[in-house]
């Protein structure tokens, strides 16, 4: 039997307005792992089922999401805030200007299926709210494994600031 753990802090369901960061830089391309691509597809499949617009996979957000997943795997912790940096701090530091942002994270035992993790997120009111929030237009997906093969997953949602 596969076990899943998911968590979401209250701050991740909130909108942050007025975040100032440098503008004008285009995000660099990122090579997505097939599991990351699959999680992106599952995310948009859930949105499509609720007649919501598809999210755009943003390379800058994916780079941040992957870095956070790698950091969680390295530290063996599933937390939104690591090294005293929240998802919003990480986005600002990377120069991503956002009007609204949120994050889902998850841990999966070795062999965990992405469909099961998505199901767990959708059964959680707070996680489903991030996935289905109409105001979000972009997402970054990052997946990392620890030395034992366990998965650490991050979905970083945003609406860019104009």
CORCORLIN-V314051 format. One record per residue. D_FIRST is the distance of its C-alpha to the first C-alpha in Angstrom with 2 decimals. Layout:
d_first:D_FIRST
d_first:D_FIRST
//
This chain:
d_first:0.00
d_first:3.78
d_first:6.50
d_first:9.95
d_first:13.32
d_first:16.49
d_first:20.01
d_first:23.46
d_first:26.74
d_first:29.46
d_first:31.69
d_first:29.48
d_first:30.07
d_first:33.79
d_first:36.35
d_first:38.50
d_first:41.98
d_first:44.65
d_first:42.74
d_first:45.36
d_first:44.57
d_first:46.62
d_first:46.88
d_first:47.81
d_first:45.38
d_first:43.36
d_first:39.76
d_first:39.28
d_first:37.03
d_first:33.56
d_first:31.65
d_first:28.28
d_first:25.25
d_first:23.80
d_first:20.58
d_first:23.02
d_first:24.93
d_first:21.91
d_first:20.99
d_first:24.71
d_first:24.75
d_first:21.81
d_first:23.70
d_first:26.89
d_first:25.32
d_first:24.40
d_first:27.98
d_first:29.49
d_first:27.86
d_first:29.80
d_first:32.92
d_first:32.91
d_first:34.30
d_first:32.22
d_first:31.76
d_first:33.49
d_first:31.57
d_first:33.81
d_first:34.03
d_first:35.18
d_first:32.30
d_first:29.83
d_first:31.48
d_first:31.09
d_first:27.44
d_first:26.64
d_first:28.75
d_first:26.93
d_first:23.47
d_first:25.00
d_first:26.52
d_first:23.32
d_first:21.64
d_first:24.81
d_first:25.01
d_first:21.34
d_first:21.84
d_first:20.58
d_first:23.88
d_first:26.30
d_first:29.26
d_first:29.40
d_first:32.67
d_first:34.32
d_first:33.87
d_first:32.36
d_first:31.32
d_first:34.82
d_first:36.49
d_first:34.79
d_first:35.89
d_first:39.44
d_first:39.67
d_first:38.79
d_first:41.54
d_first:39.45
d_first:41.42
d_first:39.37
d_first:40.33
d_first:36.83
d_first:33.54
d_first:29.98
d_first:26.77
d_first:23.03
d_first:20.76
d_first:17.03
d_first:14.74
d_first:11.66
d_first:9.83
d_first:11.03
d_first:9.88
d_first:9.35
d_first:11.28
d_first:14.47
d_first:14.38
d_first:11.38
d_first:13.36
d_first:16.47
d_first:15.17
d_first:14.42
d_first:17.91
d_first:19.49
d_first:18.26
d_first:19.98
d_first:23.73
d_first:24.80
d_first:22.63
d_first:23.50
d_first:27.10
d_first:27.21
d_first:25.80
d_first:28.21
d_first:31.23
d_first:34.17
d_first:36.10
d_first:33.71
d_first:34.93
d_first:33.32
d_first:29.97
d_first:28.92
d_first:25.48
d_first:24.38
d_first:21.29
d_first:21.23
d_first:19.12
d_first:19.64
d_first:20.55
d_first:17.03
d_first:15.96
d_first:14.30
d_first:15.59
d_first:18.18
d_first:19.43
d_first:22.70
d_first:24.42
d_first:28.07
d_first:30.00
d_first:33.78
d_first:37.02
d_first:39.71
d_first:42.90
d_first:45.99
//
